[in-house]
Amino acid sequence: MTDTLIKPPQDAEDAPAEIEAVDRLDNPLADWLTVPAQPLLPAWARNWASVRANTGAFAKVTWWHTRYHSLRSPKYAAKVVGYSARGAFRGGRRLWPVLTAQDHSAGVKAMRAQAKAKPDDVTLAAQYVLAHRERTLARRWRWGTALGLASAAAVALNYASLGLQLAASCIMCGGLTAIGWSDQARILDHSTPPLRIAMDAQQLNDALRATGLLKPGKGDDEGPKVNCVMGPLRDGNGWSVIFDLPKGGGKTAADVLAKRTAIAAELGVDEIQVIMSRVRAVAGGNAGRVSMWVADDDPYLAPPNPSPLEQMDTFTIWDPIPFGQDARGNRVTLPILWQSMFFGGLPRRGKTFSQRLLTAAGLLDAYVRHYVADFKGGQDWIQMRQVAHRLILGAEEDAILAFKALLKELLAEMERRFSILRGLPTSICPEGKLTPEIVKRYNMPFILFTVDELQEAFLAVDDQEREEIINDMARIARRGPAAGFISNYASQRPDAKSVPTKLREIITIRYSTQVTDQTSSDMVLGKGKASQGADASVLSEEHKGVGVLVTGPASFVTVKADMLETAAFNAMCAKGRTLREACGQLTGDAASDPAALAEATGVTVSPVLSDCLAVMRHSAKLHTVDLLARLENLDEDYGDWDAERLAKELEDAGVKRLTKQVNIGGKNLAGYRREDIEAAMPAELLNAR
């Protein structure tokens, strides 16, 4: 406490000029009047969330101990019986000298010895007889009292209620067990608590000191320690702590984040269980303050949660999109307006499923127009033909040409929109961007531009065409958001050639599933992100659908994405078509695609017709060998088909070829024309186009 000076009133002549505060050294009340600096409640009891976390943890531990010891109750009962028997033996051995009046026996024996030594001494003989009688009377009285009490207790218990009988039995058994107890005795087994780590401040300091983040002590001095602003305390299924690094050590919060793996090893857990982040000034932090949460177990191995979008009838893209949950079970949402997104990672880690969540949200908003390019050409995106204004499947030459034309179409639409927006008054367009009113009044729906397996487009062209495609996509990602363009790209090869820096560095939201190393992680998430703690290389093969999400320069979180299976996604495509038909927003390829019309109207179409039209959507004609290759890429079941079976199946479906030979690039080989296959579609579909 500082020496505060209190000035006296002006008219107090005899008052001293200054009065010293209560912490004056010779003030006997100084210690009593000093206000303690410590808070009244412990850290865990200062907010409701901490109280709930600790209460929940106590309940879980109690329930675990209850089950643990209940299973061992027969063993405990046997131990109690054994200790009771030992207690009865020990009690009987201690009670026997009392009942037999052995406290009198020594005197009786002494009198008898003296009487035998002096048989003529009448006095000694009389004393011996008296002592012997007293011992006999004592034995009778004690045995009588014991038997009387035992009989009375037996009679009382005989007429007592069952509850009293049980209580008396327990008391007697407990008493006998207590008598039979020894220092080494143990009835209950030593149980291991369910917590993998019992974290405390000492353990945290030891871990940081072992990793070189705290200076070692000298002699008995342990050295500098962190200042725990909060905790460690139970927080959900783990431990939470916020601490400040000591001053003078030259270490920062960034240094702590960079040593996540080493800290996890010192704490005895996997690095996936350690979630760390800086506490910024806006949250009351500083450059040396770290928030750490250590999970009891791997928090991402639980089954995925179904996407809430699956149960929705409509959704507005103006709202954040439900995306997944973090390690603590908190809901993670993505606001994608005015943003661009990139998804990366190794194959078969749930990258496409995560990317489709954003497209699925756009399906439920009729005022979102979809442009989709799937360079893998499989089943993941094929049902977007029901909704997409433009849909490209595969990475063949005709698909690449269609994609280049799609980019030019998007650029033209972007310039058209900017021209309209520039001409609108500020009362309608106050920020130079789309508003809900502009979207409907001027028919400018948001454009969700989705590209999967982006690397295939770059690898299928020469350097000049590749540079042209990169420039066009970069322009869309850089300038398009203000005009309502939302870019949604994905690639499974996070290298400089597959994900060019010019395109990667202007994308605002990034998500990476498992990658091989930190360099690959930084390729997807941004340079230096791994050193900040955003490292997708720590994920394992079991972490399907789990990735690191970066939403800003210093904002990242590891997310278990919601599950939206292909069947559910296909059903949402049909729902999205219905929504667009109702408000006149079904346009482009979806409005004229015969397979989509068949699915929408319930007309039965042979699957081979539908699949052939899907793989030939960018080609007027194909050689049979190429058609079979594309069908196999679309569906593995076509792998056993040959030219004869394909011809028979198409003939049975009603295909009549005007010519069996087609000329493509100067090669005249057996093949099919798309118009012949389309002509085999039901008449009502052809008339509806």
N, C-alpha and C positions, 0 to 999 in steps of 0.2 A: 504494500500500500504506500502511495506517495504521501509526502508531508504537505497536506492541504492547509492553507492559511485561511482563517475565518476572521474577518474584520469586525470590531465592536461597533455598537451604535455611536453616532456622533456626539450625543449628549452624555455619554458615560465618561466623566472626567477621571474617575479612579480606575477605570478599566485599562488593562494593559493594551499596548498598541497592537499586539498580535497574540492570538491564542493558538497553540500548537494542536495538531490533530491527535487522535486517540493513539497513534502508534509511537508516541513519545516513549523513549527508552525507560524512563522512570515512572511511567503510568502503570499502576497495578492492574488496570482494567483493559490494557491494550490487547492481551491475548484473548480475553473473553469477548471483546467488541469487534475483533477482526472477523470479517465475513469470509467464510471458506470459499475458495475458488473452485472447488470441485462441484460438479452438478449433483443434484439430489438423487437422480435415478441412474442406474448403470446404462451403458450405451444401448444394450439390446432392448431396454424398456422405454426408450424415449420416443419411439414411434410405433404406430399400430402394426405396420408391416413386420417389424422385427419381433414384436410380441407374438403375432400370429405364426411367424416362422419358427420361433423357439417353442411355442406351445405345440405346434404340429410335430416338431422334431421330438419333443418329450413324449407325445402320444404314440408316435411310431416306435420309439425305443421301448416304451412300456408294453406295447402290444407285442413286440418281438420277444421281450423277456418273458411275458406271460406264456406265449406259445412254447418257447424254449424250455421253460421249467415244467410246464404241463406235461410235455412228452416224457419227462424224466420223473414224474411223480411216483410211479411204482418203485423206482430205484431209491427215491428219497424215503418212501414208506419203509422199505426194508432197512435202510440206515437207521431210521427212528426206532424201529423194533429192536435192532441190535444195541443201540445206545441205551434204550430203556432197560433191556435185560442187564446190561452192564451196570446201569444205575441202580437196578433192584439188588444186584449182588453187592455193589459197594454200600448201598444204604443198609442192607441187612447186616453186612459185616460191621458197619459203624454202630448200628442199633443193638446188636447182640450184647456188647459189654454193658450197655445201660439196662437192658431187660434182665440180665443175669446178675446185676448189682456187683459188678467186678470192682467198683470203687470201695466196697466193703470187704472184698475177699482178702486184700493185703493185710488188713487189721486182724481178720479172723485167723489167717495163717500164722501171723506173728504171735497171737495169743495161744494158739494151739502148740506152737513150738516151745513157748515158755512154760506152758502147763505140763508138757511132757518132760521138760528138764527138771521141773520141781513138782513132782506128783503130790507132795504133801502140802503144797501151798493152796489153801482153800480159796483164798482171794483171787489168785490167778485163774483157778478153775471156774469161779463164779463169773469173772470178767469174760472168759472165753465163751461160756454158755450164753451170756448176755449179747456178746458180739455176734455169735452164730445166729441167735434169734432175730436180731435186728436185720441181718443179711437176708434171712428167710422171709421176714415180713416185707422187706423192700422188694424182694423178687416177686412175692405174691401181689403186692400193690401195683407194681409196674406192669407185670403181665396182665393183671386184671384190667388195669386202665387201658392198655393197648388193645386187648381183646374187646373190651367194652366199646371203645371208640370205633374199632373196625366193625363190630356188629351194628352199632348205631348208624354208621355210615352206610352199611349194606342195606339195612332196613329202610333208611331214608331214600336211598337211590332206588330201592325196589318200588316205592310208592311215588317217586318223583316222575316228572314228565320226561319224554324222550330227549327233549332239548337239554334239560338239566343233566340227564345221564351222560349225554355226549359231551357237554361242557366239563363235567367232573372228570370224565375219562381223559379228555384232552389235557386238563390241568394236571392230573396224576401222571399221564404219559410225558407231558412237558417237564414236570418235576423230576421224574426218573431220568429223562434224557439229559437234563441239566446236570444231574448227579453223575451220569455216565460220561459227560463231556470231557474232552481233554484239549490241551492247547493246539494239537495238530489235527483235531477232528474237524470235518467239514461235511455238512449235510448237502448243501446246494453245490452243484458243479459251477466252476468258474466259466461264465459265458462271455463270448466275444461280442461286443456291441456291433450293430450293423454298419456303423460308420467306418468307411475305409481310412479316413484320416481325422484325427482329433486335433484340429488346428488351434494353435495358440500363438501369442505374440513371440514367445521364445523360439518356437519352431520357425516362424517367419523370419526372424532375425538370423537364425542359424543358416537358413537357406540362402538368404541374401548375402551373408558373409562368405559362405562357401563358394558362391558364384562371383565373388570379387566386387559386389555392389556396395558392401560395407567394409570399412577398414578393420583389420584384425586388432584385438586388444593386446595389451602387454601385461604379463604377470597375471594377477587376479582380476584385472580390469578386462571385461569382455569387449570393450570398445564401444563405438557409437551404435545407437539403436534407432530404429524407425519410430516415428510418433504415430500411433494408431489413432486416427481421427474417429474411426468407427470400427468396432469389432476387435478381433474376429468374433463373429456371431453366426448362428444358424440362419440360413436364408434359402428356403425351399429345400431342395435335395443337395445342399452343399453348404460351404462356409463363405461368408462375405467379409471383406475387410477393406477399408480405405486408409492408406497410410501416407505420411510424408517422409521423404528421405531426409536424413540429417544434413544440416548445412556444414560446409567445410570439406565434404567428401568429393566434390566435383562430379557427382553423378546426377542424372536427370531421369525423369519418368521414361523418356525414350530409351535410355540404357536398360531399364528394367524390362520394357516390352521386347527389346532385342534378345534378351536372355530367357525367353519364356520356356524353352525346352530344358535348359539347365536348371531353372527354378523348379520346374515340374519334377525333374529327377531327384532333386534334393527333398522335395515334399513327399516323394514316394508315389507319384501318380503319373498318368500319361499326359502329354502336353495338351491333348484334346480336352482334358478335364479342367484346364486352367484358362479362364477367360479374364483378360486384363485390358485395361484402357486407361488413357489419361483422363484426369478430371480437369476440365478446362475452367477458365476464369468465370465463364457465364454460370457455372454450377458451383462456384466458390472454390475452385481449385487453383493450382499453380503449376509451374514447370516441373516440380518435384513430387506432385501428388498422383498416386496411382490407385485405381479401383481394381480389386482382384476378387474373383469368385472361383472357388475350387469345388467342383462337383464330386459327389461321393463315388460316382461311376460315370462311364461314358454316357453323356446325356443325349446322344444322337442315334442310339441303337434301337430306340423304341419304334414300334410300327408307325408309319406315316399317317398323318391325319387327312381325312378326305377333304377336298377343297370345298369351302362354303359355296363357291360359284355353282357347283353341281346342282344345288337345291334351289337356286334363284331362277325366277322367271325373266327378270330384267335387271340391268345394272347400268349405271352411268359412269362413263369414263372420267368424269370430273371428280369422282371420289377415288381415294386410294384403293388399290387392288389388294385383296387378301392374298398373301404370298406364302406364308409359312409360320414357323415358330422358332424362337431362339432356344438356347440351352435351358433357360429357366421356365420355358413354357409360355413366354409372352408372345402375343400375336404380332407378327411383322407384316406391315402393309407397304405397298409401293405406290407413291403418287407419280404417275408417268407422264402427265401433261407437261409439255415443253421440255421433255427429256428424250434422251436416246439411250439405248441399252445394248450391252454386249454380254453374251453367255459363252463361256469357254470351259474346257476340261477334257479329260480322257473319254474315250467311247464307253458306253454302257454304264454311265454313272448318274443318269437321270437328267442330263443337260437339256435334252429336247423336251422332256416332261415339264421341267421348270420353265422353259421358255414358253411353252404352250399355255401356261397359266395366264400370261398377259394377253395373249391372243384370245383366250377363252372369255376373258372379261370383255374384250371388244366385241365378241359375238353377241353378247346380251345387250349391247347398245346399238340400236338401229342406225344411229348417226355416226357410226364408225365404218369407214370403207377400207376393206382389206386388200392389200397387195402382198402376195405370198410367193416366195421362190424357195422350193425345197430341192436342193441339188443332190440330195440322196435319192429321191424318187421312190421312196418306199410307201408304207401304209400310214406313216405318222400324220401326214398332212393331206391325204388324198380327199378326205371329206370336206375340205375347205372349198371344193368345187361347188358346193351348195351356196356359198356365201361370197367367195372372193371375187372382187372386181377383175383381178388378174391373178392367175395361178400358173406357176411354172414348176414342172416336175422333171427331175433328172438333170444331168450335166452334159448331155450330148450336144453336138454342134447346133442343132436346131433350138435347143433349150437356151443355150448361151446367146444366140441371136435374139431370141424372144426376151431374154433378160435385159440385153442392151437396149432394146426398143422400150421395155418397161421403164428403165431409168430415164430415157429421154421423155417419155410420157409424164413421169413424175416431175421432172424439172420444168416442163412446160406448164403443168398444173400449178406448181409452186409459184412461178412467175405470174401466172394469171391471178392467183389469189393475192399476191402482194400488190398487184396493180389495183385490185378491188379495194383492199384494205387501205391503201394510201388515199383513195378517193373518198373514203367514208368520213363523216364529221366525227369530232371527238366525243360528241354526245352518244354516238352509237359504238364507236371503236376508241375508247379512251386510252388504251395502252398500245395500240397498233397490233393487237393480237385478237384471235378469235374469242368470241363470247357465246354463251348458249343462244342468244338471240340471233347473232350473225350466222351461226351454224345452220339454223333452220330457215331464216329469212332469205339468205343468199345461197342456200343449198351448197354449203361448204362443210361437209362432214369431216371429222378427223380422219386422217389416213394413217393406218397402222401398217407400216412396211416391214414385213417379217422375212428374214433370210436365214435359212438353216443350212449348215455345212457350207459356210461362206468360202472356205478354202478351195472347194471344188471349182468355183467360178474363176478363181485366180490361177489355178493350176491348169485349167483347160485352154488357156489363151496364151498368146505370146506377150512379151514385155510391154509392147506398145498398147495393145488392147487392155492389158491388165492395168496399166497406168490410167487409161481412160475410164475404166470402170471404177477404180479407186477415187479418182477426182469427182466423178458423178455422185458416188455414195457419200463422200466427204461433204460435198455441197448440200446434199439432202440432210445429213446429220447436223451440219453447222447452221444452216439458215432455215431449214424446214420447220423446226418446232414452233416458231412464231406464226407460221401459216397453218398449223394444225397437223404437221407431219411427226409421227412417232416412229423412230427407227428401232427395230428389234432384231439384232444380228446374233448369230451363233456360229462357233467354229470349234472343231475338236483338235486343231493343231495350232497351239499358241506360240507361233514363231513369227519372226519379222516378215517372212514372205507370205504366210497365210493370213496374218493379221497386221497389215501395214501400219507403221507408226502414224502416218498422216491421218488414217481413219481412226485408229485406236485412241489416240490422245484427245480427240474431241468428244468422245462418248462419255456421258455423265454417270450412268449407272452400270456397274459391272458385277458379274456373278460368275464364280469359278467353282466347279466341282473338283474332284481330286486331280492333281497334276503330279508330274514326276519330281520336280525340285522347285526351289524358291525362284529360280530364274524364270521358269515357265509360269509360276504364280504371278510374278511381277509383269509378265507379258500380258496377262489377262486383266489383272487388277490395277496395274499401274506401277511405275518405277518406284522402288523403295517401300512399297506397301508391306512386304514380308518383314522388313525390319521394324515396322510399326506394329506388328502383330497380326496383320491380315495375310495369312499364309495358308494357301490351299494345299500345300504339299504335306501338311500334317494329317490330312484326311486319309483314310484307309479304304480298302476295297469294300468293306462292309458299310461304308457311309454312302449308300446310294440315295440320291435325292438330297444330299447335304452339300452345301457350298458356302463359300465366303462371299458376302454381299457388301459391296462398297458403294455408298450413296453420296459421298463427298470427300474432300481432301483429307478429313480426319474422322470420317464416320464409316464404321464397318461393323459387321456382325456376322457370326456363323449361323446359318439358317438351315433348318430341315424343312424343305419345301413341301407344300401340300401335295397330296396325291390326286391326280386327275387322270384316270386310266383312259386308254384310247376309245373304248366303247362309250364312256361318259362324254368325252370330247366330241365324238361323232354325233351323239344325241344333241349336244349343244349347238353343233353346226346346223342341224335341222331346225332347232329352235330359233337360231339366228336368222335363218332364211324366212321363217314365218313372220318374225318381227319386221323384217325389211319389206316383205310383200305388203304388210298392212299399212306401211307409211310411204310406199313408193320409193324405197331406197335399194331395191334389188337391181343391180346394174352390172354391166360388163360381162365377163365370162359366165358368171353364175346365172345370169338371166337367160342364156342360150345354151348352156351345156346340157346335152340330151340325157346323160346319166344323172345329172342333178335333177332335171325335170322328172325323170322316172322315179327317183327316190322321194321327191316332194309330192308327187301325185299318186304314189302307190302303184304305179304301173310296173308289172313284172318284166324285167329285162334279163336276158341271159348274162351271167357274170362275165363270160369271155368277151361279149360285145362291150360291156362297160369298161373292162380292163384294157381292151385294145384301144378304145377311144381315149382312155386316160393317158396311155403312153404315147399316143400319136397326136396329142392335142397341139403340138407345135409342128407337125410334119404332115404334108399332104399325102405322102406315100413312104413306105418302108419296105426294105427287103425282108424276106421271111426270117433270115438268120438274125437280123437286128431286132425284129419284132419279138422273137423268142427271147433274146437276151434282155430286152427291156421288161418283158412280162416276168421273167425270173427275178429281176431286181425288184419288181413291184411286189411279187409274192413268190416265196420259195416253192410253193406247190407246182409252179410251172416248170421246175427244173427237170422233170421227167418227160416233158412234152417234146415231140419232134415235129417236123414240118407236116407229116401226114396226119398226125392227131390234131394239130392246129387247124389244118384245112377241113377236116371232118367236123370238128366242133363248130367252126364258123359256118360251115354249110348247113349243119343242123339248126343253127341259130338264125338262118335265113339270109346269109350273106351270099350274094351273087356277084362274082367278079367279072367285070367287063373284059379284063385281061389278067392273065396269071403272071405276066412278066412286067416289071416296072423298071424304068430307066432313072437312075439316081447318080449324078456325077459322072455320066458316061458309062456306067455299069448297068447292063440290062440283065437282071436276075429275077428269080421268082420272088413275088412280093404282093403287097396289098395297098389299095388306095383307101384313104380315110372316107371318101365320099361313098364308096361301096359298103363300108361297114355302117356308116350313118344311115344309109338307105334301108338297112335291115331293122332299124329301130321301129317300134310300133308307130302306126300312122298318127295316132293322137298326139304323140310327142313331137313328131315332125311338124304337125300343123300348129302346135303351141309355140314353136320357136319364133 
